[in-house]
């Protein structure tokens, strides 16, 4: 089962869970992902230990997609 989570003040909140065999759950996850992007969050997927890449579309085959706010500062 794949998961979409948002990093927040509680640690994280689960936004969606899906399997590729459940089209309705996939669509719900895609909708939740897009809503988070619209709210300024970035989608991140692990590419290996200590590495991640930003994604602009929900990778349905990923086991975990993390939404986080951009880092601020300078």
Contact map, one row per residue, 1 for C-alpha under 8 A:
11100000000000001110000000000000000000000000000000000000000000100000000000
11110000000000001110000000000000000000000000000000000000000111110000000000
11111000000001111100000000000000000000000000000000000000000000111000000000
01111100000001111000000000001000100000000000000000000000000000011110000000
00111110000111110000000000000000000000000000000000000000000000011110000000
00011111000111100000000000000000000000000000000000000000000000000111000000
00001111111110000000000000000000000000000000000000000000000000000111100000
00000111111110000000000000000000000000000000000000000000000000000001000000
00000011111100000000000000000000000000000000000000000000000000000000000000
00000011111110000000000000000000000000000000000000000000000000000000000000
00000011111110000000000000000000000000000000000000000000000000000000000000
00001111111111000000000000000000000000000000000000000000000000000000000000
00001111011111100000000000000000000000000000000000000000000000000000000000
00111100000111111000000000000000000000000000000000000000000000000000000000
00111100000011111000000000001001000000000000000000000000000000000000000000
00111000000001111100000010011001000000000000000000000000000000000000000000
11110000000001111110000010001000000000000000000000000000000000000000000000
11100000000000011111010011001000000000000000000000000000000000000000000000
11000000000000001111110011000000000000000000000000000000000000000000000000
00000000000000000111111001000000000000000000000000000000000110000000000000
00000000000000000011111000000000000000000000000000000000000000000000000000
00000000000000000111111111000000000000000000000000000000000000000000000000
00000000000000000001111111100000000000000000000000000000000000000000000000
00000000000000000000011111110000000000000000000000000000000000000000000000
00000000000000011110011111111000000000000000000000000000000000000000000000
00000000000000000111011111111100000000000000000000000000000100000000000000
00000000000000000000001111111110000000000000000000000000000000000000000000
00000000000000010000000111111111000000000000000000000000000000000000000000
00010000000000111100000011111111100000000000000000000000010000000000000000
00000000000000000000000001111111110000000000000000000000110000000000000000
00000000000000000000000000111111111000000000000000000000000000000000000000
00000000000000110000000000011111111100000000000000000000000000000000000000
00010000000000000000000000001111111110000010000000000000110000000000000000
00000000000000000000000000000111111111000000000000000000100000000000000000
00000000000000000000000000000011111111100000000000000000000000000000000000
00000000000000000000000000000001111111111100000000000000000000000010000000
00000000000000000000000000000000111111111110000000000001000000000000000000
00000000000000000000000000000000011111111000000000000000000000000000000000
00000000000000000000000000000000001111111000000000000000000000000000000000
00000000000000000000000000000000000111111100000000000000000000000000110000
00000000000000000000000000000000000111111110000000000000000000000011110000
00000000000000000000000000000000000110011111000000000111000000000011110000
00000000000000000000000000000000100010001111100000000111010000001111000000
00000000000000000000000000000000000000000111110000011110000000001111000000
00000000000000000000000000000000000000000011111000011110000001011100000000
00000000000000000000000000000000000000000001111111111000000000011000000000
00000000000000000000000000000000000000000000111110111000000000000000000000
00000000000000000000000000000000000000000000011111110000000000000000000000
00000000000000000000000000000000000000000000011111100000000000000000000000
00000000000000000000000000000000000000000000010111110000000000000000000000
00000000000000000000000000000000000000000000011111111000000000000000000000
00000000000000000000000000000000000000000001111101111100000000000000000000
00000000000000000000000000000000000000000001111000111110000000000000000000
00000000000000000000000000000000000000000111100000011111000000000000000000
00000000000000000000000000000000000000000111100000001111111000000000000000
00000000000000000000000000000000000010000110000000000111110000000000000000
00000000000000000000000000000100110000000000000000000011111000000000000000
00000000000000000000000000001100100000000010000000000011111100001000000000
00000000000000000000000000000000000000000000000000000010111111001000000000
01000000000000000001000001000000000000000000000000000000011111000000000000
01000000000000000001000000000000000000000000000000000000001111100000000000
01000000000000000000000000000000000000000000100000000000001111111000000000
11100000000000000000000000000000000000000000000000000000000011111000000000
01111000000000000000000000000000000000000000110000000000000001111100000000
00111000000000000000000000000000000000000011110000000000011001111110000000
00011110000000000000000000000000000000000011100000000000000000011111000000
00011110000000000000000000000000000100001111000000000000000000001111100000
00000111000000000000000000000000000000001111000000000000000000000111110000
00000010000000000000000000000000000000011100000000000000000000000011111000
00000000000000000000000000000000000000011100000000000000000000000001111100
00000000000000000000000000000000000000000000000000000000000000000000111110
00000000000000000000000000000000000000000000000000000000000000000000011111
00000000000000000000000000000000000000000000000000000000000000000000001111
00000000000000000000000000000000000000000000000000000000000000000000000111
